[in-house]
Amino acid sequence: MSTGEGRRSRKKCLAYAAAFVVFQTAIILLFVLIVMKVRSPKVRFNAIAVESFSSNINNSTSINTRLLAQVTIKNTNFGDFKYENSTLSILYNGVHVGKAVVPRGRVGARKTKKFDISMGLSGISDDSLRNDMNSGVLTLSSRGKVSGKVHLIKVIKRNKSGEMKCDWNINLATRQVEDFKCN
């Protein structure tokens, strides 16, 4: 074997080793950028139905309502999302009129968890309530935050929270939820 052939073979070996290092670096970089990126979960009301409704229009206008809502928590991460007890608030003209409790739980990696919650709205008495009742439409909104940790590869834990902001109207004549929008 001549010196030229030995040199050529060493150069090939070095080229293969360099190509392997570049390939491994690219794979690790893709893994870190795609799999290990931790995103906030998405929390939403899917549907809301009016279970019961009563109103009083005598001296002080007031409404008592019971709503049934389907809540979804969508985890787009490659690890489980474990969340603590949370409260979703129902607002009328920016005033807290009801709440729903989301019990602590877990959403698997790249899964969506759906569950039903019941919410009571009581004590709504506002000057504009009489006008809303006369118009036949009651405008409500909800706000909430579900906080927890995303567990990646059972070693990496990142605090994340999903926030919800929804607006909707209740048609008082039909007792149906209309114009439902979540951000």
N, CA, C and O of each residue as an XYZ file, in Angstrom:
732
protein
N       0.850     -1.172      0.000
C       0.000      0.000      0.000
C       0.898      1.238      0.000
O       1.824      1.359      0.803
N       0.605      2.126     -0.898
C       1.429      3.329     -1.012
C       0.937      4.410     -0.074
O      -0.174      4.338      0.452
N       1.755      5.390      0.126
C       1.412      6.488      1.035
C       0.233      7.295      0.519
O      -0.550      7.808      1.319
N       0.085      7.418     -0.763
C      -1.041      8.166     -1.335
C      -2.374      7.496     -1.046
O      -3.361      8.168     -0.744
N      -2.402      6.154     -1.141
C      -3.642      5.437     -0.864
C      -4.013      5.524      0.622
O      -5.191      5.658      0.953
N      -3.043      5.451      1.502
C      -3.283      5.563      2.949
C      -3.815      6.936      3.315
O      -4.707      7.068      4.154
N      -3.255      7.960      2.673
C      -3.705      9.318      2.923
C      -5.151      9.487      2.428
O      -5.972     10.111      3.101
N      -5.451      8.935      1.265
C      -6.784      9.015      0.687
C      -7.790      8.290      1.582
O      -8.900      8.782      1.783
N      -7.430      7.171      2.102
C      -8.322      6.410      2.967
C      -8.571      7.147      4.291
O      -9.683      7.111      4.817
N      -7.536      7.818      4.832
C      -7.738      8.615      6.046
C      -8.660      9.801      5.783
O      -9.481     10.150      6.631
N      -8.528     10.417      4.616
C      -9.388     11.552      4.263
C     -10.850     11.102      4.144
O     -11.763     11.799      4.586
N     -11.055      9.916      3.536
C     -12.421      9.375      3.433
C     -12.998      9.119      4.824
O     -14.155      9.441      5.096
N     -12.194      8.546      5.684
C     -12.637      8.241      7.057
C     -13.011      9.530      7.793
O     -14.037      9.591      8.471
N     -12.174     10.554      7.654
C     -12.478     11.851      8.284
C     -13.738     12.476      7.688
O     -14.533     13.067      8.418
N     -13.931     12.357      6.386
C     -15.133     12.906      5.737
C     -16.387     12.197      6.252
O     -17.397     12.841      6.536
N     -16.317     10.858      6.370
C     -17.462     10.109      6.902
C     -17.755     10.497      8.352
O     -18.915     10.651      8.734
N     -16.717     10.652      9.147
C     -16.895     11.041     10.558
C     -17.512     12.438     10.649
O     -18.403     12.668     11.467
N     -17.045     13.371      9.817
C     -17.601     14.732      9.823
C     -19.062     14.715      9.391
O     -19.890     15.405      9.987
N     -19.392     13.929      8.355
C     -20.791     13.822      7.898
C     -21.667     13.237      9.006
O     -22.790     13.696      9.216
N     -21.160     12.233      9.711
C     -21.916     11.628     10.811
C     -22.169     12.645     11.928
O     -23.276     12.703     12.462
N     -21.170     13.438     12.285
C     -21.316     14.464     13.328
C     -22.341     15.512     12.904
O     -23.177     15.918     13.711
N     -22.287     15.951     11.655
C     -23.266     16.940     11.160
C     -24.675     16.353     11.197
O     -25.613     17.033     11.614
N     -24.835     15.104     10.768
C     -26.142     14.442     10.778
C     -26.683     14.317     12.202
O     -27.855     14.614     12.436
N     -25.867     13.890     13.144
C     -26.298     13.747     14.540
C     -26.678     15.106     15.138
O     -27.656     15.211     15.878
N     -25.904     16.135     14.816
C     -26.211     17.487     15.308
C     -27.567     17.949     14.776
O     -28.357     18.536     15.514
N     -27.833     17.686     13.508
C     -29.123     18.073     12.919
C     -30.274     17.331     13.600
O     -31.310     17.934     13.883
N     -30.112     16.047     13.863
C     -31.160     15.257     14.537
C     -31.404     15.795     15.942
O     -32.558     15.956     16.340
N     -30.364     16.072     16.690
C     -30.505     16.604     18.055
C     -31.160     17.973     18.023
O     -32.023     18.262     18.852
N     -30.771     18.814     17.091
C     -31.365     20.146     16.968
C     -32.852     20.066     16.652
O     -33.646     20.792     17.250
N     -33.246     19.193     15.719
C     -34.667     19.001     15.413
C     -35.430     18.498     16.637
O     -36.535     18.964     16.915
N     -34.856     17.566     17.356
C     -35.493     17.024     18.557
C     -35.731     18.123     19.586
O     -36.816     18.213     20.160
N     -34.736     18.946     19.816
C     -34.854     20.023     20.806
C     -35.872     21.068     20.364
O     -36.668     21.539     21.178
N     -35.856     21.433     19.097
C     -36.751     22.483     18.616
C     -38.206     22.035     18.475
O     -39.118     22.842     18.653
N     -38.431     20.772     18.161
C     -39.800     20.307     17.932
C     -40.371     19.585     19.148
O     -41.421     19.975     19.657
N     -39.713     18.564     19.607
C     -40.253     17.724     20.673
C     -40.149     18.402     22.035
O     -41.096     18.355     22.819
N     -39.024     19.025     22.324
C     -38.800     19.570     23.654
C     -39.405     20.956     23.871
O     -39.359     21.468     24.989
N     -39.963     21.572     22.846
C     -40.581     22.883     23.009
C     -41.884     22.713     23.792
O     -42.754     21.936     23.399
N     -42.011     23.437     24.889
C     -43.179     23.313     25.757
C     -44.144     24.456     25.445
O     -43.775     25.629     25.487
N     -45.387     24.090     25.130
C     -46.418     25.069     24.786
C     -47.486     25.100     25.877
O     -47.654     24.141     26.630
N     -48.195     26.205     25.947
C     -49.306     26.328     26.889
C     -50.497     25.521     26.384
O     -50.755     25.491     25.180
N     -51.227     24.866     27.288
C     -52.419     24.128     26.860
C     -53.526     25.105     26.454
O     -53.498     26.279     26.823
N     -54.483     24.609     25.701
C     -55.620     25.424     25.276
C     -56.839     25.011     26.090
O     -57.201     23.835     26.128
N     -57.469     25.985     26.741
C     -58.647     25.740     27.567
C     -59.827     26.442     26.908
O     -59.741     27.626     26.584
N     -60.935     25.717     26.706
C     -62.097     26.290     26.022
C     -63.400     25.710     26.564
O     -63.448     24.586     27.064
N     -64.456     26.517     26.449
C     -65.812     25.996     26.563
C     -66.170     25.521     25.161
O     -66.023     26.282     24.205
N     -66.632     24.294     25.013
C     -67.074     23.818     23.698
C     -68.525     24.169     23.460
O     -68.892     24.659     22.392
N     -69.336     23.918     24.448
C     -70.767     24.166     24.309
C     -71.337     24.535     25.670
O     -70.857     24.081     26.709
N     -72.355     25.357     25.642
C     -73.040     25.748     26.871
C     -74.536     25.594     26.633
O     -75.057     26.013     25.599
N     -75.222     24.990     27.598
C     -76.673     24.828     27.521
C     -77.300     25.387     28.793
O     -76.718     25.287     29.873
N     -78.473     25.968     28.665
C     -79.210     26.508     29.804
C     -80.026     25.368     30.403
O     -80.919     24.829     29.749
N     -79.718     24.997     31.655
C     -80.459     23.928     32.336
C     -81.723     24.471     32.983
O     -82.799     23.890     32.844
N     -81.591     25.584     33.690
C     -82.760     26.197     34.330
C     -82.603     27.708     34.288
O     -81.493     28.238     34.241
N     -83.736     28.381     34.307
C     -83.734     29.839     34.208
C     -84.946     30.383     34.948
O     -86.074     29.946     34.719
N     -84.704     31.342     35.838
C     -85.820     32.030     36.496
C     -85.455     33.496     36.639
O     -84.292     33.855     36.826
N     -86.473     34.329     36.548
C     -86.218     35.762     36.643
C     -87.290     36.421     37.508
O     -88.389     35.895     37.689
N     -86.930     37.590     38.035
C     -87.827     38.382     38.865
C     -87.739     39.816     38.353
O     -86.659     40.407     38.338
N     -88.855     40.365     37.942
C     -88.838     41.718     37.384
C     -89.666     42.665     38.255
O     -90.141     43.689     37.765
N     -89.841     42.347     39.508
C     -90.623     43.222     40.390
C     -89.819     44.465     40.753
O     -89.362     45.175     39.857
N     -89.635     44.744     42.023
C     -88.919     45.944     42.452
C     -87.466     45.943     41.991
O     -86.995     46.943     41.450
N     -86.740     44.829     42.195
C     -85.360     44.743     41.717
C     -85.269     43.571     40.753
O     -85.634     42.444     41.089
N     -84.791     43.842     39.584
C     -84.682     42.820     38.552
C     -83.528     41.883     38.898
O     -82.420     42.331     39.194
N     -83.800     40.568     38.858
C     -82.745     39.593     39.131
C     -82.992     38.324     38.324
O     -84.108     38.044     37.887
N     -81.918     37.571     38.141
C     -81.978     36.317     37.381
C     -81.216     35.246     38.155
O     -80.163     35.513     38.735
N     -81.756     34.042     38.155
C     -81.056     32.859     38.656
C     -81.042     31.847     37.520
O     -82.088     31.488     36.981
N     -79.849     31.391     37.165
C     -79.702     30.505     36.014
C     -78.725     29.390     36.347
O     -77.775     29.580     37.106
N     -78.971     28.241     35.773
C     -78.049     27.115     35.892
C     -77.629     26.730     34.477
O     -78.474     26.484     33.616
N     -76.309     26.680     34.242
C     -75.774     26.355     32.926
C     -74.964     25.062     32.994
O     -74.333     24.763     34.008
N     -74.992     24.314     31.918
C     -74.159     23.120     31.783
C     -73.188     23.395     30.636
O     -73.609     23.722     29.527
N     -71.888     23.262     30.905
C     -70.875     23.570     29.891
C     -69.924     22.401     29.719
O     -69.603     21.689     30.670
N     -69.480     22.221     28.476
C     -68.442     21.239     28.208
C     -67.119     22.000     28.097
O     -66.988     22.923     27.294
N     -66.151     21.602     28.906
C     -64.836     22.235     28.924
C     -63.842     21.273     28.277
O     -63.895     20.065     28.506
N     -62.936     21.821     27.469
C     -61.866     21.002     26.908
C     -60.520     21.613     27.279
O     -60.342     22.831     27.282
N     -59.592     20.736     27.587
C     -58.199     21.132     27.804
C     -57.382     20.347     26.787
O     -57.296     19.121     26.852
N     -56.783     21.075     25.845
C     -56.012     20.446     24.771
C     -54.526     20.619     25.051
O     -54.030     21.739     25.170
N     -53.822     19.495     25.155
C     -52.383     19.482     25.417
C     -51.669     19.132     24.114
O     -51.787     18.006     23.631
N     -50.932     20.078     23.541
C     -50.228     19.851     22.281
C     -48.769     19.449     22.494
O     -48.010     19.348     21.531
N     -48.377     19.223     23.731
C     -46.990     18.879     24.065
C     -46.739     17.378     23.934
O     -47.674     16.581     23.863
N     -45.459     17.009     23.902
C     -45.058     15.608     23.854
C     -44.889     15.034     25.260
O     -44.264     13.988     25.430
N     -45.436     15.704     26.254
C     -45.413     15.232     27.634
C     -46.748     15.510     28.291
O     -47.524     16.323     27.789
N     -47.032     14.847     29.412
C     -48.292     15.021     30.132
C     -48.399     16.418     30.737
O     -47.391     17.026     31.099
N     -49.626     16.922     30.842
C     -49.911     18.189     31.518
C     -50.728     17.861     32.755
O     -51.862     17.391     32.656
N     -50.139     18.114     33.931
C     -50.838     17.890     35.199
C     -51.214     19.252     35.758
O     -50.353     20.108     35.961
N     -52.516     19.452     36.010
C     -52.984     20.760     36.447
C     -53.665     20.685     37.810
O     -54.157     19.638     38.230
N     -53.676     21.823     38.477
C     -54.254     21.946     39.807
C     -55.722     22.369     39.711
O     -56.214     22.682     38.627
N     -56.422     22.376     40.865
C     -57.791     22.874     40.903
C     -57.818     24.304     40.367
O     -56.954     25.117     40.697
N     -58.799     24.595     39.555
C     -58.920     25.922     38.956
C     -60.360     26.374     39.001
O     -61.276     25.569     39.168
N     -60.549     27.673     38.849
C     -61.888     28.244     38.851
C     -62.088     29.059     37.575
O     -61.252     29.885     37.207
N     -63.207     28.808     36.914
C     -63.598     29.599     35.754
C     -64.703     30.547     36.210
O     -65.685     30.112     36.811
N     -64.550     31.816     35.934
C     -65.512     32.824     36.395
C     -66.474     33.208     35.283
O     -66.092     33.294     34.116
N     -67.727     33.436     35.659
C     -68.751     33.933     34.738
C     -69.007     35.390     35.098
O     -69.193     35.723     36.269
N     -69.015     36.250     34.094
C     -69.157     37.685     34.313
C     -70.353     38.249     33.560
O     -70.663     37.831     32.444
N     -71.022     39.216     34.200
C     -72.071     39.994     33.551
C     -71.677     41.458     33.701
O     -71.572     41.961     34.820
N     -71.460     42.136     32.592
C     -70.990     43.531     32.608
C     -69.734     43.696     33.475
O     -69.581     44.702     34.168
N     -68.851     42.714     33.431
C     -67.599     42.790     34.170
C     -67.705     42.439     35.638
O     -66.705     42.496     36.354
N     -68.898     42.076     36.110
C     -69.115     41.727     37.520
C     -69.225     40.211     37.649
O     -69.946     39.566     36.887
N     -68.514     39.656     38.606
C     -68.512     38.210     38.865
C     -69.904     37.774     39.334
O     -70.398     38.258     40.353
N     -70.538     36.850     38.583
C     -71.874     36.379     38.949
C     -71.951     34.869     39.119
O     -72.991     34.351     39.524
N     -70.887     34.162     38.822
C     -70.903     32.714     38.988
C     -69.525     32.142     38.758
O     -68.624     32.817     38.261
N     -69.379     30.880     39.130
C     -68.094     30.223     38.925
C     -68.301     28.741     38.684
O     -69.329     28.161     39.032
N     -67.294     28.159     38.081
C     -67.257     26.724     37.852
C     -65.895     26.223     38.311
O     -64.869     26.839     38.025
N     -65.894     25.126     39.009
C     -64.643     24.567     39.522
C     -64.177     23.456     38.585
O     -64.933     22.545     38.247
N     -62.918     23.553     38.176
C     -62.282     22.511     37.368
C     -61.385     21.728     38.316
O     -60.373     22.252     38.782
N     -61.745     20.467     38.611
C     -60.927     19.692     39.553
C     -59.585     19.311     38.941
O     -59.469     19.143     37.727
N     -58.579     19.178     39.793
C     -57.237     18.839     39.316
C     -57.271     17.547     38.516
O     -58.113     16.675     38.733
N     -56.336     17.452     37.590
C     -56.311     16.270     36.733
C     -55.082     16.239     35.864
O     -54.113     16.961     36.098
N     -55.137     15.385     34.848
C     -54.010     15.170     33.948
C     -54.531     14.989     32.533
O     -55.545     14.329     32.306
N     -53.817     15.587     31.587
C     -54.100     15.396     30.167
C     -52.852     14.766     29.560
O     -51.751     15.300     29.696
N     -53.027     13.639     28.897
C     -51.903     12.926     28.305
C     -51.230     13.714     27.194
O     -51.752     14.724     26.722
N     -50.082     13.242     26.793
C     -49.315     13.888     25.734
C     -50.119     13.900     24.441
O     -50.629     12.868     24.004
N     -50.228     15.087     23.831
C     -50.916     15.294     22.563
C     -52.354     14.776     22.593
O     -52.834     14.204     21.614
N     -53.037     14.978     23.719
C     -54.424     14.538     23.910
C     -55.295     15.731     24.281
O     -54.799     16.806     24.616
N     -56.609     15.512     24.212
C     -57.594     16.505     24.623
C     -58.514     15.852     25.644
O     -59.021     14.752     25.426
N     -58.721     16.541     26.759
C     -59.612     16.037     27.800
C     -60.885     16.866     27.778
O     -60.830     18.096     27.797
N     -62.039     16.193     27.739
C     -63.334     16.867     27.739
C     -64.104     16.437     28.977
O     -64.094     15.264     29.348
N     -64.771     17.393     29.615
C     -65.615     17.072     30.752
C     -66.692     18.138     30.897
O     -66.541     19.265     30.426
N     -67.782     17.758     31.559
C     -68.917     18.666     31.758
C     -68.863     19.257     33.154
O     -68.521     18.575     34.120
N     -69.208     20.546     33.249
C     -69.315     21.205     34.541
C     -70.624     21.964     34.591
O     -71.135     22.424     33.570
N     -71.154     22.086     35.787
C     -72.397     22.810     36.003
C     -72.078     24.125     36.703
O     -71.290     24.166     37.647
N     -72.697     25.190     36.231
C     -72.419     26.518     36.773
C     -73.726     27.175     37.184
O     -74.712     27.146     36.448
N     -73.715     27.761     38.360
C     -74.876     28.513     38.820
C     -74.617     30.001     38.736
O     -73.587     30.491     39.199
N     -75.549     30.712     38.148
C     -75.480     32.169     38.095
C     -76.596     32.703     38.963
O     -77.772     32.440     38.711
N     -76.228     33.450     39.981
C     -77.270     33.965     40.862
C     -76.918     35.381     41.287
O     -75.765     35.807     41.228
N     -77.912     36.070     41.701
C     -77.708     37.405     42.228
C     -77.406     38.445     41.172
O     -76.885     39.516     41.483
N     -77.729     38.139     39.918
C     -77.510     39.154     38.892
C     -78.580     40.216     39.063
O     -79.751     39.997     38.750
N     -78.169     41.347     39.554
C     -79.094     42.474     39.649
C     -78.297     43.728     39.337
O     -77.431     44.147     40.105
N     -78.605     44.300     38.220
C     -77.850     45.418     37.693
C     -78.850     46.360     37.035
O     -79.917     45.930     36.596
N     -78.508     47.628     36.967
C     -79.423     48.586     36.337
C     -79.665     48.251     34.870
O     -80.775     48.431     34.368
N     -78.646     47.768     34.184
C     -78.807     47.451     32.766
C     -79.480     46.099     32.546
O     -79.824     45.765     31.412
N     -79.676     45.310     33.614
C     -80.304     44.003     33.480
C     -81.738     44.129     32.970
O     -82.168     43.340     32.129
N     -82.476     45.110     33.471
C     -83.858     45.299     33.021
C     -83.875     45.595     31.522
O     -84.735     45.084     30.804
N     -82.931     46.418     31.040
C     -82.867     46.716     29.606
C     -82.531     45.465     28.798
O     -83.114     45.230     27.740
N     -81.578     44.653     29.307
C     -81.219     43.416     28.612
C     -82.390     42.447     28.560
O     -82.617     41.793     27.542
N     -83.135     42.357     29.660
C     -84.293     41.458     29.686
C     -85.372     41.937     28.723
O     -86.024     41.127     28.064
N     -85.557     43.235     28.641
C     -86.539     43.771     27.691
C     -86.099     43.531     26.249
O     -86.940     43.317     25.376
N     -84.791     43.564     25.991
C     -84.293     43.308     24.641
C     -84.344     41.808     24.308
O     -84.319     41.429     23.137
N     -84.414     40.962     25.341
C     -84.507     39.519     25.123
C     -83.171     38.811     25.013
O     -83.125     37.616     24.720
N     -82.069     39.543     25.248
C     -80.733     38.944     25.139
C     -79.905     39.319     26.363
O     -79.785     40.495     26.708
N     -79.338     38.313     27.009
C     -78.470     38.520     28.166
C     -77.035     38.195     27.723
O     -76.761     37.073     27.298
N     -76.127     39.160     27.820
C     -74.740     38.989     27.382
C     -73.861     38.620     28.574
O     -73.811     39.342     29.570
N     -73.172     37.489     28.457
C     -72.291     37.001     29.521
C     -70.905     36.721     28.946
O     -70.728     36.612     27.733
N     -69.940     36.609     29.833
C     -68.589     36.232     29.424
C     -67.983     35.346     30.506
O     -68.468     35.290     31.636
N     -66.929     34.669     30.137
C     -66.227     33.811     31.104
C     -64.738     34.022     30.959
O     -64.217     34.278     29.873
N     -64.077     33.906     32.084
C     -62.623     34.034     32.138
C     -62.105     32.934     33.055
O     -62.741     32.580     34.047
N     -60.960     32.410     32.712
C     -60.392     31.374     33.563
C     -58.972     31.052     33.186
O     -58.508     31.358     32.088
N     -58.290     30.422     34.129
C     -56.905     30.036     33.935
C     -56.688     28.681     34.597
O     -57.023     28.487     35.765
N     -56.127     27.754     33.841
C     -55.793     26.427     34.354
C     -54.267     26.335     34.369
O     -53.620     26.381     33.324
N     -53.704     26.205     35.577
C     -52.238     26.185     35.737
C     -51.759     24.803     36.147
O     -52.439     24.081     36.876
N     -50.572     24.449     35.665
C     -49.993     23.161     36.017
C     -48.594     23.032     35.473
O     -47.924     24.026     35.195
N     -48.155     21.779     35.322
C     -46.811     21.498     34.832
C     -46.872     20.511     33.682
O     -47.661     19.567     33.690
N     -46.020     20.750     32.689
C     -45.840     19.806     31.597
C     -44.621     18.959     31.942
O     -43.545     19.486     32.228
N     -44.801     17.641     31.912
C     -43.733     16.695     32.253
C     -43.219     16.054     30.964
O     -43.925     15.268     30.333
N     -41.982     16.395     30.575
C     -41.355     15.824     29.388
C     -40.326     14.781     29.805
O     -39.465     15.050     30.642
N     -40.417     13.617     29.231
C     -39.471     12.525     29.454
C     -39.276     12.241     30.955
O     -38.218     11.765     31.366
N     -40.275     12.529     31.744
C     -40.295     12.280     33.193
C     -39.139     12.951     33.933
O     -38.902     12.645     35.101
N     -38.425     13.845     33.287
C     -37.303     14.527     33.916
C     -37.507     16.035     33.870
O     -37.304     16.726     34.868
N     -37.903     16.534     32.727
C     -38.072     17.973     32.528
C     -39.498     18.363     32.906
O     -40.460     17.779     32.408
N     -39.629     19.356     33.788
C     -40.941     19.845     34.218
C     -40.976     21.355     33.994
O     -40.108     22.082     34.477
N     -41.980     21.820     33.261
C     -42.125     23.248     32.977
C     -43.511     23.703     33.407
O     -44.512     23.064     33.081
N     -43.566     24.827     34.151
C     -44.838     25.422     34.545
C     -45.480     26.075     33.333
O     -44.844     26.868     32.640
N     -46.738     25.743     33.077
C     -47.494     26.333     31.974
C     -48.929     26.535     32.428
O     -49.400     25.867     33.348
N     -49.617     27.459     31.778
C     -51.027     27.673     32.089
C     -51.772     28.029     30.815
O     -51.240     28.673     29.911
N     -53.013     27.591     30.776
C     -53.890     27.904     29.652
C     -54.966     28.866     30.108
O     -55.569     28.675     31.164
N     -55.208     29.894     29.323
C     -56.222     30.884     29.681
C     -57.387     30.800     28.717
O     -57.235     30.428     27.553
N     -58.561     31.157     29.234
C     -59.777     31.109     28.444
C     -60.517     32.433     28.568
O     -60.634     32.995     29.657
N     -61.010     32.920     27.444
C     -61.868     34.102     27.415
C     -62.977     33.815     26.415
O     -62.720     33.687     25.218
N     -64.199     33.714     26.897
C     -65.334     33.422     26.024
C     -66.436     34.459     26.259
O     -66.614     34.960     27.370
N     -67.157     34.762     25.202
C     -68.317     35.657     25.270
C     -69.486     34.958     24.594
O     -69.315     34.263     23.593
N     -70.682     35.151     25.154
C     -71.870     34.556     24.558
C     -73.104     35.314     25.005
O     -73.062     36.127     25.929
N     -74.202     35.026     24.325
C     -75.500     35.622     24.652
C     -76.475     34.509     24.970
O     -76.403     33.422     24.397
N     -77.388     34.787     25.886
C     -78.499     33.875     26.142
C     -79.755     34.540     25.594
O     -80.129     35.633     26.018
N     -80.398     33.866     24.649
C     -81.675     34.339     24.122
C     -82.729     33.985     25.166
O     -83.004     32.807     25.396
N     -83.317     34.991     25.794
C     -84.244     34.752     26.904
C     -85.560     34.137     26.439
O     -86.236     33.473     27.224
N     -85.929     34.342     25.195
C     -87.184     33.768     24.685
C     -87.042     32.265     24.469
O     -87.937     31.499     24.827
N     -85.923     31.841     23.884
C     -85.737     30.416     23.581
C     -84.892     29.683     24.621
O     -84.813     28.455     24.601
N     -84.254     30.437     25.538
C     -83.356     29.866     26.557
C     -82.184     29.129     25.911
O     -81.730     28.108     26.428
N     -81.698     29.642     24.790
C     -80.593     29.053     24.059
C     -79.386     29.979     24.094
O     -79.528     31.200     24.151
N     -78.200     29.389     24.059
C     -76.952     30.159     23.993
C     -76.665     30.468     22.529
O     -76.704     29.582     21.675
N     -76.375     31.746     22.252
C     -76.120     32.188     20.882
C     -74.831     33.005     20.840
O     -74.327     33.431     21.879
N     -74.305     33.219     19.644
C     -73.115     34.036     19.407
C     -71.952     33.657     20.344
O     -71.326     34.515     20.965
N     -71.692     32.377     20.419
C     -70.667     31.844     21.320
C     -69.293     31.991     20.670
O     -69.060     31.458     19.585
N     -68.373     32.722     21.337
C     -67.021     32.949     20.803
C     -65.993     32.791     21.913
O     -66.143     33.362     22.993
N     -64.964     32.026     21.651
C     -63.850     31.868     22.599
C     -62.555     32.295     21.922
O     -62.339     32.029     20.739
N     -61.689     32.967     22.697
C     -60.364     33.367     22.201
C     -59.309     32.481     22.799
O     -58.124     32.651     22.510
